Amino acid sequence: MKFLVLIFVITVICIALQWEWNQQVPEKMRLQVGYYLLGIFAVTVTAVHLLLLNAKKGPGSSFIRAFMLATTLKFFFYLTVLAVFMLFTKDNKTALAIHFLFYYFVFNVLEISMLYKEVRK
C-alpha cells in the first residue's frame, strides 16, 4: 500500500514537472506525448513491483528468477516503447530521450529501493 501511495505521489510530481517543462521551454522542445510515456512507466513499475512481491512469498530461488525475468522483460519493453515513440511522434526527439531517461531513472530507483525494503523484511 505504501508503494502505491508513493508511486501516485511521484507520478503527480512528474505530471507537474512535465507541465512546467512544456510551459517554460521553446515550442520546438515541448513534448506533448510525455504524459503517455509517464503513464506507461507508472503502470509498468506498479505491475512489476506487485508481481515481484507475489514471487517473494515462494522460495528464495523463485524470487531471484522472477526478478531477473522481470528486469529483462521490462528492459526490452522500455526499449520497444522508446523505439515506437521515436518512430511515430512528431515531437522533438531530444526532449523525448531526456524525458525517457528521467522517468526511467526515477521509477527504477523508486522500485528497487521499495523492493529492497520489502525483501529485507
Residue, then its C-alpha position, 0 to 999 in steps of 0.5 A: m500500500k505504501f508503494l502505491v501511495l508513493i508511486f501516485v505521489i511521484t507520478v503527480i510530481c512528474i505530471a507537474l514537472q512535465w507541465e512546467w517543462n512544456q510551459q517554460v521551454p521553446e515550442k520546438m522542445r515541448l513534448q506533448v506525448g510525455y504524459y503517455l510515456l509517464g503513464i506507461f512507466a507508472v503502470t509498468v513499475t506498479a505491475v512489476h513491483l506487485l508481481l515481484l512481491n507475489a514471487k517473494k512469498g515462494p522460495g528464495s530461488s523463485f524470487i531471484r528468477a522472477f526478478m531477473l525475468a522481470t528486469t529483462l522483460k521490462f528492459f526490452f519493453y522500455l526499449t520497444v516503447l522508446a523505439v515506437f515513440m521515436l518512430f511515430t511522434k512528431d515531437n522533438k526527439t531530444a526532449l523525448a530521450i531526456h524525458f525517457l531517461f528521467y522517468y526511467f531513472v526515477f521509477n527504477v530507483l523508486e522500485i528497487s529501493m521499495l523492493y529492497k525494503e520489502v525483501r529485507k523484511 
